[in-house]
Amino acid sequence: MADVAALRRLALALPEAEEGTAYGTPAWRVRKKMFARLRDDGQHLVVTVDRGERELLMGAEPAVFFITDHYRPYHYMLVRLGAIPEDELAEVLEDSWRRAAPTRLVKERDEEATSSR
């Protein structure tokens, strides 16, 4: 299962990802747009997500994905770090990064992935 060290490593592996803070906790941004933030309890991660996908993920894996009333109206979801395998966390972070990153940067990542196959 994932921990903060894995979270940091996976987030910073994404193109142009930078670590900073938001609301006094570690946060990761791409070109100044936040795509992930560790909550103050150090056990839960906030990520951006499509609301339809959020409902699917929470329904499929409620032990991993959830929201609080605060996040309900927004495009965010909470992830229990201790309940998510690292490979799945990498996918969640990449999806969140893609929502925050500029279109051209996402296209470059996709082209790089295609050319390395």
N, C-alpha and C positions, 0 to 999 in steps of 0.2 A: 504494500500500500504506500501511497505517496506521503511525503513529509515536506516541510518548508524548504529543505535543501534541494529536494527533487523539483519542487515548484520553481524555485529560483533558477536552477539549471535549465529546465525546460523552457521557461519564459524567455530567458536571455538568449536561448538558441534561435529564437525567431528573428528574422531580419529587422534590423534597426530598433530592436527592443531595448529599452532603457529602464533601469530600476530607479525609483524615487520613492516619494511618500505621498499618501493621500489620507486625509483624516487621521494623521499620526501613525499610519501603518504602512508597511511596504506595499508598493504599487508598481505596476509595469505599464509602460506606455510605448506607443509607436508614433513617432512624429507628434508628440505632445498629446495624443489621444489615449486615454487609459483603456486597457483591455482586460486588466485583472488587478485585484486588490485583496490583500490578506486582511481579514477582519481582526479586530483588536483581541479576540480570544486566541488567535494564532492557529485555529483548527479549521476555520472555514474560509473559503475563497469566494470572492464575488467576481463573476464574469459576465460579459455581455452575451446576449443570446436572442435569437428570434423567438417571439412569444409562442408560436405554434410548436417549435422544436422544444421549447422549455416544458410545455405541457406533456409532450411525448416522453421526454427524458425523466421528468418527475414521476410520471405514471409507470414507466418501465423500471426505474431504479430509485424508489423513494428513500432508500437508505443512503444514497449518494447525493441526489439532487433535491433541492427544496427551495422555497422562498418564504419570506416573512411578509406580513402585511405592508411593511415599508417598501419592499421591492415589487409588490404586485403590479402597480401601474407602469413600471419601467421595463426596459429590455435587459433585465439582469436576472441572474440565477445564483444560488448559493451551492457550493460544492463542499462536501465533508472530505477533507484531505485524507483522513485516516481510513476512509471507506472506498477510495478510488485507486485502482491500479495505475502505475505510472504511465503505461501506454495509453490508457483512456484519458488520463489527465493531459497528456501531450495533445491528443485530439481536441479536447475541450479548449485548451489554450489556443491552439491554432485557429479553431473556429472563431473564438473571441477576437484574436488578433486580426483575422480577415475582416471582421466587421469594423474594426477601428482603423486599419491601414488604408492608405490611399489606393485607389484602383490600380494605378500603375505599378505600385510595389507588389501588390497581390499578383498581378499579371507576370511580373518578373520572377516571382517565386514559382509560379506554375510553369513558366517556360524553363526555368532551371531544373525543376523536377522532371519535366518531360525529356529534356536533353540528357539527363543523367541515367535514364533507363536503358 
